Amino acid sequence: MDVTLTPDAAAELDALNEPIHARVLRILERLHRWPEVSGAKALSGSLAGCFRIRTGDYRVQFRVEGRTVVVEKIGHRDGFYEG
């Protein structure tokens, strides 16, 4: 499975401090094995069709398009699902 980041998600990844950045990179590596990824949760409501996976207080939101996992958002859980 291919993993790509939206421009916004790439900027959010670059802004993370080093320990969190490294943890998110490990999540991105795991996503190459989709759907055999533990800890992913399907989202509902306006985010139906998307998934999230967490590492500590941080979340990675993504969707699957064919053979590609598209990471849409990376950030702290506070306010993560708002706007």
C-alpha positions in Angstrom: 0.0 0.0 0.0 1.3 3.5 -0.8 1.1 6.2 1.8 0.9 9.9 0.9 0.4 13.0 2.9 -1.7 16.1 1.9 0.3 19.3 1.9 -1.4 20.3 5.2 -0.5 17.0 6.8 3.1 17.3 5.6 3.4 20.7 7.2 1.8 19.4 10.5 4.4 16.6 10.5 7.3 19.0 10.0 6.1 21.1 12.9 6.2 18.3 15.4 8.9 18.1 18.0 11.4 15.3 17.5 10.0 12.6 19.8 6.5 13.0 18.5 7.8 13.3 14.9 9.5 9.9 15.3 6.4 8.2 16.7 4.3 9.6 13.8 6.8 8.3 11.3 6.5 4.8 12.8 2.7 5.1 12.3 3.2 6.1 8.7 5.4 3.0 8.2 2.7 0.8 9.7 0.1 2.2 7.3 2.0 0.6 4.4 0.5 -2.7 5.7 -3.1 -1.5 5.6 -5.6 -3.1 6.4 -3.4 -5.2 8.8 -2.9 -2.2 11.1 -3.9 -2.4 14.8 -5.4 0.5 16.6 -7.1 2.2 13.6 -10.6 3.4 14.4 -13.2 4.3 11.8 -14.7 7.8 12.2 -18.3 8.7 11.9 -20.5 11.7 11.2 -18.9 14.3 8.9 -15.7 12.3 9.0 -17.3 9.0 7.8 -15.0 7.2 5.5 -11.9 8.4 7.4 -9.9 6.6 10.1 -7.7 7.7 12.9 -4.8 6.1 14.7 -3.3 7.5 17.9 0.1 7.7 19.5 -0.1 9.2 23.0 -1.9 12.5 22.8 -1.5 12.8 19.0 -3.7 11.6 16.2 -3.2 10.7 12.5 -6.3 11.0 10.4 -6.4 9.2 7.0 -8.6 7.8 4.3 -8.0 4.9 1.9 -8.4 5.5 -1.8 -7.8 2.3 -3.8 -4.2 1.2 -3.0 -3.3 4.5 -1.4 -3.6 5.6 2.2 -4.0 9.4 2.2 -3.0 11.1 5.5 -5.1 14.2 5.9 -4.3 15.5 9.3 -1.7 15.1 12.1 -2.0 16.8 15.5 -2.7 16.9 19.2 -5.9 15.5 20.4 -7.1 18.9 21.8 -9.4 20.2 19.1 -8.2 17.6 16.6 -11.7 16.9 15.2 -12.9 20.5 15.1 -13.0 22.4 11.9 
